[in-house]
Amino acid sequence: MNSYSVKLPRMGESVEEAIITKWLKKVGDQVEIDEPIVEIATDKVDSDLPSEVSGVIAEIKYQEESVVSVGDTLAVIHTQKETDAKPTVKKEKTLELKTKLSKSKTVEVETQKELDKQFERAQSLIDQPRDSLRYYSPLVKSIAQKEAISDKELSSILGTGKGGRITKHDVFNYLKSRPLQSSYHVASSFNGQTDEPKKEIHPSQTSVNTYSPNKNQLIELSRMQQLTAQHMRESLDNSAHVYSFVEADVTDLWAWREEKKEYFLKEFNQKLTFTPLLIHAIVKALKDYPVLNSTKEKDKIKMWSSVNLGMATALPNGNLIVPVIKDAGNLHFTDLVNTVNKLANKARTNTLLPDDVKDGTYTMTNIGNFGTLMGTPIIHQPQISILAVGTIRKIPSVIESPQGDSIGIRKKVILSHSYDHQIINGATGSLFAKKVADYLENWKLAL
């Protein structure tokens, strides 16, 4: 008998610890490969930790609500030498079944025709999806329920886990090719401008859900809230925050989006929100000011060649999470739209993976989704700057033209740029924000 240590993996940059929120297995329980055994939470993402081996839980090192560090052993699994036969392919099963039927001494057949009938009946059992005979982990069931995946759909998904078992990655890959079904886009809709009714976040939907207006209450912060507060405080201590504000006229951009949104829905089955438009402008500006696409490493900064752009996203319960669009600068615009929608959907359904929230090099946050004009966001460490986008407003403006000035109604938005003044001077921080505004105002994109 061998022992296997279940250790806490790294969950993202600057994340060194997590909280054990719930054990899904107890000592003495049997566990299979890919089966989740414990739920963990950081200030960035909640996730389950699957087992990489089959065996029996022999020891649990930490109890629920314990804070553990990266590399700590959470549990010990006793394993046995693998004795299971390798799964055979359907063709091999078919051949074996037909051979057994033809040689069986207990089956009496008078003609080959009768034998073929028996074979066809048995073959239909192999071909028929048998959801009741397949094992689905609690996580897979949870994802299927949240994504409204029917039993028939679930049974049709090809499993890549041990013995053909469906893993959460198999479900996610299936969702990539599945027609987009979303009833609510969180935050990524940019200022709440979608074709769907806006679902507002009320205090009663937050983690503080026991509020009573008739009595004073002392409510303990959740572990995630405590970690978030700690990291925000550390960011303010480590970075000298300064701010630049720029107003952008997005009237023409608004009209372009209105013109193209039906095209995207028809051709790509994707909703075209303002988020990818903003990200596209930010990425272009970062190429003009590459120093802002950097992270701090002690007394040095690392300038990244690719832009991994995080989009701070508000969840229905009021919490905030930052999924990361990897290599955003090299994505075709249609791929960018697709990636934004997928990450927003995963955030909404609480199915983000640790890899979805790590390795960010720059962050944008959409405070306009709540009707806010502007804000002063805290830098997402170890990055050195962050851009906040306010709400889009119709306001009277002076319109300049060769024929003279006039007053007109324009759609405008305020961009708030926070940056570390220890590294970025005021000129660079301000010019970057102005460059983002220029790209939004002079939108040029060939599809």
C-alpha positions in Angstrom: 0.0 0.0 0.0 1.3 3.4 -1.0 0.5 6.9 0.4 -0.2 10.0 -1.6 -0.2 13.5 -0.1 -2.8 16.0 -1.3 -1.2 19.4 -1.2 -2.5 22.9 -1.8 -1.5 24.0 -5.3 -0.7 27.6 -6.2 -4.0 29.4 -7.0 -2.6 32.5 -8.7 0.0 35.2 -8.4 0.4 36.7 -5.0 -1.8 34.0 -3.5 0.1 32.1 -0.8 -2.8 30.8 1.3 -6.4 29.6 1.1 -9.2 28.6 3.4 -10.6 25.1 3.7 -14.4 25.8 3.4 -15.7 22.2 3.2 -14.5 18.7 3.2 -16.4 16.5 0.6 -14.8 13.3 1.9 -14.0 12.0 5.4 -11.5 9.6 6.8 -12.2 6.1 5.5 -14.1 7.2 2.4 -13.2 5.8 -1.0 -12.1 8.4 -3.6 -11.6 8.0 -7.3 -9.4 9.9 -9.7 -10.8 13.3 -10.6 -13.3 13.2 -7.8 -13.3 16.4 -5.7 -12.4 15.9 -2.1 -12.3 19.4 -0.6 -13.5 22.9 -1.3 -11.1 25.8 -0.9 -11.4 29.5 -1.1 -9.0 32.4 -1.7 -9.7 36.1 -2.1 -9.7 35.5 -5.9 -11.7 32.3 -6.5 -13.5 29.4 -4.9 -12.6 26.0 -6.2 -12.7 22.3 -5.5 -9.5 20.2 -5.3 -9.8 16.8 -7.1 -7.9 13.7 -6.2 -5.1 12.6 -8.6 -5.3 9.0 -7.4 -7.8 6.3 -6.4 -7.7 5.1 -2.8 -9.0 5.6 0.7 -8.8 8.8 2.7 -6.4 7.9 5.5 -5.8 11.2 7.3 -7.2 14.8 7.1 -4.6 17.3 8.3 -6.7 20.4 8.6 -10.3 21.1 9.7 -12.8 23.3 7.9 -12.2 27.1 8.2 -8.4 26.4 8.6 -6.0 28.7 6.8 -3.4 26.7 4.8 -0.4 27.8 2.8 0.7 26.7 -0.7 2.4 23.4 -0.5 0.8 22.3 2.8 -0.4 18.7 2.9 -4.2 18.7 3.3 -4.8 15.0 3.4 -3.2 11.6 2.9 -4.7 8.9 0.6 -3.7 5.3 0.8 -3.5 3.8 -2.6 -3.2 0.3 -4.0 -1.4 -0.9 -7.1 -3.5 -0.3 -10.1 -5.3 -3.6 -11.0 -8.1 -2.2 -13.1 -8.1 -3.3 -16.7 -7.8 -0.5 -19.2 -11.1 0.6 -20.7 -11.8 -1.1 -24.0 -13.1 0.8 -26.9 -16.6 0.3 -28.2 -15.5 -1.7 -31.2 -13.7 -4.2 -29.0 -16.7 -4.5 -26.7 -18.9 -5.2 -29.7 -16.6 -7.9 -31.1 -16.2 -9.5 -27.6 -20.0 -9.5 -27.1 -20.7 -11.1 -30.5 -18.1 -13.8 -29.9 -19.5 -14.6 -26.5 -23.0 -14.8 -27.8 -22.0 -17.1 -30.7 -20.1 -19.5 -28.4 -22.3 -19.5 -25.3 -23.5 -22.9 -24.3 -26.5 -21.5 -22.4 -28.0 -19.7 -25.4 -29.8 -22.1 -27.7 -30.4 -20.7 -31.2 -31.8 -22.6 -34.1 -30.7 -20.2 -36.8 -28.1 -17.6 -37.4 -30.9 -15.1 -37.9 -32.0 -15.6 -34.2 -28.4 -15.1 -33.1 -28.2 -11.8 -35.0 -31.4 -10.7 -33.3 -29.9 -11.3 -29.9 -26.7 -9.5 -30.9 -28.7 -6.5 -32.1 -30.6 -6.3 -28.8 -27.4 -6.4 -26.8 -25.7 -3.9 -29.1 -28.6 -1.4 -28.5 -27.7 -1.5 -24.8 -24.2 -0.4 -25.6 -25.3 2.3 -28.0 -28.0 3.7 -25.7 -26.9 6.5 -23.3 -27.3 5.1 -19.8 -27.1 8.1 -17.4 -28.1 5.9 -14.5 -25.0 3.7 -15.0 -22.5 6.5 -15.1 -20.9 8.2 -12.1 -21.0 11.9 -11.9 -19.1 13.8 -9.3 -20.9 16.4 -7.1 -19.1 19.1 -9.0 -20.1 17.9 -12.4 -23.7 17.6 -11.2 -23.6 21.1 -9.8 -22.2 22.5 -13.1 -24.8 20.7 -15.1 -27.6 22.0 -12.9 -26.3 25.6 -13.1 -25.9 25.4 -16.9 -29.2 23.7 -17.4 -27.6 20.6 -19.0 -30.1 17.9 -19.4 -29.5 14.2 -18.4 -29.5 13.4 -22.1 -26.9 16.1 -22.9 -24.8 15.0 -19.9 -24.8 11.3 -21.0 -23.6 12.4 -24.5 -20.5 14.1 -23.3 -17.3 12.1 -23.9 -15.5 11.6 -20.6 -11.7 11.8 -20.4 -11.4 10.8 -16.8 -10.5 7.3 -15.5 -12.8 4.7 -17.0 -14.4 7.3 -19.3 -15.7 9.3 -16.3 -16.8 12.9 -17.1 -14.7 15.5 -15.5 -15.4 19.2 -15.0 -13.0 20.0 -17.9 -15.1 17.8 -20.2 -18.2 19.7 -19.2 -16.4 23.1 -19.8 -15.2 21.9 -23.2 -18.8 20.9 -24.1 -20.1 24.3 -23.1 -17.6 25.9 -25.5 -19.4 24.4 -28.5 -22.8 24.6 -27.0 -25.1 27.4 -28.1 -24.8 30.4 -25.7 -27.5 30.3 -23.1 -27.2 33.1 -20.6 -30.0 34.8 -18.7 -27.7 37.3 -16.9 -24.4 38.8 -17.8 -22.6 40.1 -14.8 -20.5 43.3 -14.9 -18.9 42.3 -18.2 -21.9 44.0 -20.0 -20.1 47.4 -19.4 -22.3 49.9 -17.7 -25.2 47.4 -17.7 -25.9 48.1 -21.4 -27.3 44.8 -22.6 -30.4 43.7 -24.3 -31.6 41.9 -21.2 -33.3 43.3 -18.1 -30.6 44.4 -15.6 -30.5 42.3 -12.5 -29.5 44.6 -9.6 -27.5 43.6 -6.6 -29.2 44.4 -3.4 -27.7 44.2 0.1 -30.0 41.3 0.9 -28.2 39.3 -1.8 -24.8 39.8 -0.3 -23.0 37.6 2.2 -24.4 39.9 5.0 -28.0 38.6 4.5 -29.3 38.6 8.1 -29.8 42.4 8.3 -32.7 43.5 10.5 -33.7 47.2 10.5 -35.1 46.9 14.0 -32.0 45.9 16.0 -28.3 46.4 16.2 -26.2 43.5 15.0 -22.6 42.4 15.2 -21.8 40.5 12.0 -18.5 38.7 11.6 -16.7 39.1 8.3 -16.3 36.0 6.2 -12.8 34.6 5.7 -12.9 35.7 2.1 -13.8 39.3 3.2 -10.9 39.2 5.7 -8.4 38.1 3.0 -9.6 40.7 0.6 -9.3 43.4 3.2 -5.8 42.2 4.0 -4.7 42.3 0.4 -6.3 45.7 -0.3 -4.5 47.1 2.8 -1.2 45.6 1.6 -1.7 47.2 -1.8 -2.2 50.7 -0.3 0.9 50.1 1.8 3.1 48.9 -1.1 2.0 51.3 -3.8 1.9 55.1 -3.8 -1.5 55.5 -5.4 -2.1 58.5 -7.6 -5.0 59.1 -10.1 -5.7 60.6 -13.5 -9.1 61.2 -14.9 -10.0 61.6 -18.6 -13.4 62.0 -20.3 -14.0 60.1 -23.5 -16.7 60.8 -26.1 -18.1 57.4 -27.1 -21.0 58.5 -29.2 -19.5 57.0 -32.4 -18.4 53.9 -30.6 -22.0 53.4 -29.3 -23.4 53.7 -32.8 -20.8 51.1 -34.1 -21.8 48.7 -31.5 -25.5 49.2 -32.2 -24.8 48.5 -35.9 -22.7 45.3 -35.3 -24.4 43.6 -32.4 -27.0 41.8 -34.6 -24.2 40.6 -36.9 -22.3 39.1 -33.9 -25.4 37.4 -32.6 -26.2 35.9 -36.0 -22.7 35.0 -37.3 -21.0 34.0 -34.0 -23.9 33.4 -31.6 -22.2 36.0 -29.3 -23.6 39.1 -27.6 -21.5 42.1 -28.3 -21.1 44.1 -25.1 -18.9 47.2 -24.5 -16.4 45.2 -22.5 -14.4 43.8 -25.4 -14.5 47.3 -27.1 -12.9 48.8 -24.0 -10.4 46.0 -23.7 -9.4 46.4 -27.3 -8.6 50.1 -26.7 -6.7 49.3 -23.5 -4.5 46.7 -25.2 -3.6 49.2 -28.0 -2.7 51.8 -25.5 -0.6 49.4 -23.5 1.4 48.8 -26.7 2.1 52.5 -26.8 3.0 52.6 -23.1 4.4 49.1 -22.4 5.8 50.1 -19.0 2.3 49.9 -17.6 2.0 46.3 -18.6 4.3 45.3 -15.7 4.4 43.6 -12.3 6.6 44.4 -9.4 9.3 41.9 -8.2 10.8 43.3 -5.1 13.0 46.3 -6.2 12.5 45.5 -9.9 9.6 45.5 -12.3 9.0 42.9 -15.0 7.6 44.2 -18.3 5.5 41.6 -20.0 5.6 41.0 -23.7 2.0 39.8 -23.7 -1.1 41.4 -22.2 -3.0 39.3 -19.7 -5.9 41.6 -19.0 -8.0 41.1 -15.9 -11.6 42.3 -15.9 -12.9 42.9 -12.4 -16.3 41.3 -12.3 -19.1 41.8 -9.7 -20.9 38.6 -8.7 -24.6 38.4 -7.8 -23.7 38.1 -4.1 -21.8 41.4 -4.1 -18.3 39.9 -4.1 -15.7 40.8 -6.7 -13.6 38.5 -8.8 -11.0 39.1 -11.6 -10.9 36.6 -14.4 -8.0 37.1 -16.8 -8.0 37.2 -20.6 -4.7 35.6 -21.5 -2.7 37.1 -24.4 -5.4 39.6 -25.1 -3.2 41.6 -27.5 -3.0 38.7 -30.0 -6.7 37.7 -30.0 -8.8 38.4 -33.0 -11.7 40.7 -32.0 -14.2 37.9 -32.4 -12.2 35.6 -30.2 -11.9 38.4 -27.7 -15.7 38.8 -27.6 -16.1 35.0 -27.2 -13.5 34.9 -24.3 -15.1 37.8 -22.5 -18.5 36.2 -22.6 -17.2 32.8 -21.5 -15.3 34.2 -18.5 -18.3 36.3 -17.5 -20.6 33.3 -17.7 -18.1 31.2 -15.6 -18.0 34.0 -13.0 -21.8 34.1 -12.9 -22.1 30.4 -12.4 -19.1 30.2 -9.9 -17.2 27.8 -12.2 -14.0 29.8 -12.6 -10.8 27.7 -12.3 -7.6 28.8 -10.6 -6.0 29.2 -14.0 -8.8 31.7 -15.0 -7.8 34.2 -12.4 -4.0 34.1 -12.4 -1.1 35.7 -14.3 -2.8 39.0 -14.9 -0.5 41.9 -16.0 -3.1 44.7 -16.1 -6.7 45.2 -14.8 -9.8 47.1 -15.7 -12.9 47.5 -13.5 -16.3 48.6 -14.6 -17.7 50.8 -11.8 -20.2 52.3 -14.2 -22.3 49.1 -14.0 -23.6 50.5 -10.7 -24.2 54.0 -12.1 -20.9 55.5 -10.7 -19.4 58.4 -12.6 -15.8 57.8 -11.5 -13.8 56.1 -8.8 -10.3 55.5 -7.4 -9.7 51.8 -7.6 -7.0 50.0 -5.6 -4.1 48.5 -7.7 -4.3 44.7 -8.0 -0.9 43.6 -6.8 1.7 42.8 -8.0 0.5 44.9 -11.0 1.3 48.7 -11.0 -1.9 50.2 -12.4 -5.6 49.7 -13.0 -8.3 51.5 -15.1 -11.8 52.1 -13.9 -14.7 52.9 -16.3 -17.6 55.0 -15.2 -21.2 55.0 -16.5 -22.0 56.3 -20.0 -24.1 59.5 -19.9 -25.9 61.6 -22.4 -24.7 65.2 -21.8 -24.8 68.5 -23.7 -21.4 69.2 -25.2 -19.6 71.7 -27.4 -19.1 70.2 -30.9 -16.2 71.7 -32.9 -16.4 71.8 -36.7 -14.8 73.8 -39.5 -18.1 75.7 -39.7 -17.9 76.7 -36.0 -18.9 75.4 -32.6 -22.3 74.1 -31.7 -24.1 72.4 -28.8 -25.2 68.8 -29.1 -26.0 65.7 -27.1 -23.1 63.3 -26.8 -22.5 60.1 -25.0 -19.5 60.4 -22.6 -17.7 58.3 -20.1 -15.0 59.1 -17.4 -11.9 56.9 -17.3 -10.1 56.8 -13.9 -6.5 55.6 -14.0 -4.8 54.5 -10.7 -1.1 53.9 -10.8 1.9 53.5 -8.6 3.7 56.8 -8.4 6.9 55.1 -7.2 7.2 53.6 -10.7 5.0 55.7 -13.0 5.2 59.4 -13.3 2.2 61.7 -13.7 2.8 62.4 -17.3 2.9 58.7 -18.3 -0.1 57.8 -16.2 -2.2 60.7 -17.6 -1.1 60.2 -21.2 -2.0 56.5 -21.1 -5.5 57.3 -20.0 -5.8 59.9 -22.7 -4.6 57.4 -25.3 -7.3 54.9 -24.2 -9.8 57.7 -24.7 -8.4 58.5 -28.1 -8.8 55.0 -29.3 -12.4 54.9 -28.0 -13.2 58.2 -29.7 -11.6 57.3 -33.0 -12.8 53.7 -33.2 -11.4 51.9 -36.2 -11.8 48.1 -36.5 -12.2 46.0 -39.6 -14.0 42.8 -39.0 
